[in-house]
Amino acid sequence: MEYQRRTTQNLSASEGEERKTIFGCVAPWEGCLIEQVREKGNTRTFFSFLLKVVRAYEGKKVYMLLDNVKFHHAKRLQPILKRFEHRIELLFLPPYSPDLNPIERVWWLMRKQITHNRWLKTMEQRVEEFEKWCRKTQPEQIKRVCNLIENIY
């Protein structure tokens, strides 16, 4: 059985400009990060991301813990989730509880390493830096930042 935490993160160049949505999930004890950049977050792009996660964990059931974004609860997803219930189950965090979601700590680390004190002029540069960061970030870094007990003390 696999247990994933999932959320979305927005990359925006500045107010009123381009925007991208990053879907991401993490298996905190493995340090495995799965991400996908899309033009926008909606039911269709979320379903595409779910398929990517299920393929990454072939032969295992994925339990994905989600925040409460509107399209996570979409009625259009129900028939698909029913069909794949042997492969994936969605569980929801209580409202306003990002501190319970380890991927929020991954997003914090990502922003600290690629956007803080840096000027990235275009959206393409932001996406490129994000994708490079995902490729070079080691599972040990992900596990360390997701470890809530270690981070408290």
C-alpha positions in Angstrom: 0.0 0.0 0.0 1.2 3.5 -0.8 0.3 6.6 1.0 0.7 9.9 -0.8 0.2 13.5 0.1 -0.9 15.7 -2.7 -1.5 19.4 -3.2 -1.1 22.0 -5.9 1.3 24.9 -6.0 1.0 27.9 -8.3 3.9 29.4 -10.1 3.1 33.0 -11.1 5.5 35.5 -12.6 3.7 38.4 -11.0 0.3 39.7 -10.3 -1.9 39.6 -13.4 0.6 37.7 -15.5 1.0 34.1 -16.5 0.2 31.3 -14.1 0.9 27.6 -14.0 -0.3 24.9 -11.6 2.0 22.3 -10.2 0.4 19.1 -9.0 2.6 17.2 -6.6 2.6 14.3 -4.2 5.2 12.8 -2.0 5.7 9.5 -0.2 7.4 10.9 2.9 9.2 7.8 4.0 10.6 7.0 0.6 11.4 10.6 -0.4 9.6 10.0 -3.7 8.2 13.2 -5.4 5.9 13.0 -8.3 5.0 16.3 -10.0 3.3 17.6 -13.1 3.1 21.2 -14.4 -0.1 22.3 -16.1 -1.6 25.5 -17.5 -4.4 25.4 -14.9 -5.8 23.2 -12.1 -9.1 21.6 -12.9 -10.8 18.2 -12.9 -9.2 17.2 -16.2 -5.7 18.1 -15.2 -6.1 16.6 -11.8 -7.3 13.3 -13.3 -4.3 13.3 -15.6 -2.1 13.7 -12.5 -3.9 10.9 -10.7 -3.1 8.6 -13.7 0.5 9.5 -13.5 0.7 8.6 -9.8 -1.1 5.3 -10.3 1.3 4.4 -13.1 4.3 5.3 -10.9 3.0 2.8 -8.3 2.0 -0.1 -10.6 0.6 -3.1 -8.7 0.1 -1.1 -5.5 -2.9 0.7 -4.1 -2.4 4.4 -3.6 -4.0 6.3 -0.7 -3.7 9.9 -1.5 -4.3 12.6 1.2 -5.6 15.8 -0.4 -6.3 19.3 0.6 -9.8 20.6 -0.1 -9.5 22.3 -3.5 -12.9 22.3 -5.3 -11.9 20.1 -8.2 -10.7 17.4 -5.9 -14.4 16.8 -5.0 -15.8 17.1 -8.5 -18.7 14.8 -9.3 -17.1 14.2 -12.7 -14.3 12.3 -10.9 -16.6 9.9 -9.1 -17.2 7.4 -12.0 -13.5 7.3 -12.7 -12.6 6.9 -9.0 -15.1 4.1 -8.7 -13.5 2.3 -11.7 -10.1 2.6 -10.2 -11.1 2.0 -6.5 -8.8 -1.0 -6.4 -5.8 1.3 -7.3 -6.4 4.6 -5.7 -8.4 6.1 -2.8 -8.7 9.8 -2.0 -8.7 10.9 1.6 -9.2 14.6 2.6 -7.4 16.7 5.2 -9.5 18.9 7.5 -10.0 22.4 6.1 -7.2 24.9 6.7 -4.6 22.4 7.9 -1.6 22.7 5.5 0.7 21.9 8.5 -0.5 18.3 8.3 0.5 17.9 4.7 4.2 17.0 4.2 4.3 18.2 0.6 3.7 21.8 1.9 7.2 21.4 3.4 8.5 20.2 0.1 7.0 23.3 -1.6 8.7 25.4 1.1 12.1 23.9 0.4 11.5 24.3 -3.4 10.6 28.0 -3.0 13.6 28.6 -0.7 16.0 27.0 -3.1 14.7 28.3 -6.5 12.7 31.5 -5.9 13.9 33.3 -2.8 16.4 36.1 -3.5 16.4 35.3 -7.2 14.9 37.0 -10.2 13.3 34.7 -12.8 11.9 37.0 -15.5 9.7 34.6 -17.5 7.4 31.8 -16.6 9.5 29.4 -18.8 12.5 30.2 -16.5 10.4 29.4 -13.4 9.1 26.1 -14.8 12.6 25.2 -16.0 14.2 25.9 -12.6 11.4 23.9 -10.9 11.9 20.9 -13.2 15.7 21.1 -12.6 15.2 21.2 -8.9 12.9 18.1 -9.0 15.5 16.2 -10.9 18.4 17.1 -8.6 16.7 16.9 -5.3 17.6 13.7 -3.5 15.1 11.4 -1.7 17.1 12.0 1.5 16.3 15.7 1.3 12.6 15.0 0.7 12.5 12.5 3.6 14.3 15.0 5.9 12.0 17.9 5.1 8.9 15.8 5.4 9.8 14.3 8.8 7.5 16.2 11.1 9.0 14.9 14.3 12.5 15.9 13.2 11.3 19.3 12.2 9.6 20.0 15.5 12.6 19.3 17.7 
